[in-house]
Structure formats: structure tokens, C-alpha cells
């Protein structure tokens, strides 16, 4: 129910911000794989978003995909973000 509210919001008002909220909702209910899907789709629309790259890295760590997480953390740093 929690994530479905954010899914509905993201469907009705698609934007990088609503995608970020939806991904965060998935992370808060321990669904990092779903969060990664949402964050990656948002990052494709906004490839220089360091926050999204960092959040993908964090979600990948939760799934024990450390190598890929490092790639996203490096991309975040190159975009001026903080890890």
C-alpha cells in the first residue's frame, strides 16, 4: 500500500522527482530491486543526476552487487555528487 501510493503519484505526474520518491518508497520497504528499476529509468531521463546515481549505488549494495554499485558511485562523483 505504501509504495502503491507513490506508484500512482509517479504514474499521474511523471518526473524525476516522483520517480525518486517512488524509488525511496521501495527502499524503505526493503525492495531494492524495484527501487533500482525506478531509479535507473529516471537516470536515463536525467543522466547527470548525481543523487539518482548515488541512490542506485546504495540499492545495489543492498543487493550485494558491489561492482556495479562502485560504477554508479563513480558516476555520481563525476557529476559532482557526494557518496
C-alpha positions as CSV (number, residue, x, y, z in Angstrom):
1,X,0.0,0.0,0.0
2,X,2.8,2.4,0.9
3,X,4.6,2.0,-2.4
4,X,1.4,1.9,-4.4
5,X,0.6,5.5,-3.4
6,X,3.9,6.6,-4.8
7,X,3.5,4.4,-7.9
8,X,0.2,6.2,-8.5
9,X,1.8,9.6,-8.0
10,X,4.6,8.7,-10.4
11,X,2.1,7.5,-13.0
12,X,-0.1,10.6,-12.8
13,X,2.8,13.1,-12.6
14,X,5.9,11.5,-14.1
15,X,9.0,13.4,-13.3
16,X,12.5,12.7,-12.0
17,X,11.3,13.8,-8.5
18,X,8.3,11.5,-8.4
19,X,10.5,8.6,-9.6
20,X,12.9,9.4,-6.8
21,X,10.1,9.3,-4.3
22,X,8.9,6.0,-5.6
23,X,12.4,4.5,-5.5
24,X,12.8,5.8,-2.0
25,X,9.5,4.2,-1.0
26,X,10.7,0.8,-2.4
27,X,13.9,1.1,-0.5
28,X,12.0,1.9,2.8
29,X,10.0,-1.4,2.4
30,X,13.1,-3.4,1.6
31,X,12.5,-3.8,-2.2
32,X,15.9,-2.7,-3.6
33,X,15.4,-4.5,-6.9
34,X,12.3,-2.5,-7.7
35,X,14.0,0.7,-6.5
36,X,16.9,0.1,-8.9
37,X,14.4,-0.3,-11.8
38,X,12.7,3.0,-11.0
39,X,16.0,4.9,-10.3
40,X,17.6,3.6,-13.5
41,X,14.6,4.7,-15.6
42,X,14.8,8.2,-14.0
43,X,18.5,8.3,-14.6
44,X,18.0,7.6,-18.3
45,X,15.8,10.7,-18.5
46,X,18.2,12.8,-16.4
47,X,21.7,11.2,-16.9
48,X,23.6,13.9,-15.0
49,X,21.6,13.5,-11.8
50,X,24.2,12.6,-9.2
51,X,21.6,11.9,-6.5
52,X,20.0,9.2,-8.6
53,X,23.4,7.6,-9.3
54,X,24.2,7.6,-5.6
55,X,20.8,6.1,-4.7
56,X,21.2,3.4,-7.4
57,X,24.6,2.6,-5.8
58,X,23.0,2.3,-2.4
59,X,20.3,0.0,-3.7
60,X,22.9,-2.1,-5.5
61,X,24.9,-2.5,-2.2
62,X,21.7,-3.9,-0.6
63,X,21.5,-6.5,-3.4
64,X,25.2,-7.3,-2.9
65,X,26.1,-6.1,-6.4
66,X,29.2,-4.2,-5.2
67,X,31.0,-3.9,-8.6
68,X,28.0,-2.3,-10.3
69,X,27.5,-0.1,-7.2
70,X,31.0,1.2,-7.5
71,X,30.4,2.2,-11.1
72,X,27.3,4.3,-10.1
73,X,29.2,5.9,-7.2
74,X,32.0,6.9,-9.6
75,X,29.4,8.3,-12.0
76,X,27.9,10.3,-9.1
77,X,31.2,11.7,-8.1
78,X,32.0,12.7,-11.7
79,X,28.6,14.5,-11.9
80,X,29.5,16.5,-8.8
81,X,27.6,14.4,-6.3
82,X,28.6,13.1,-2.9
83,X,28.7,9.5,-1.9
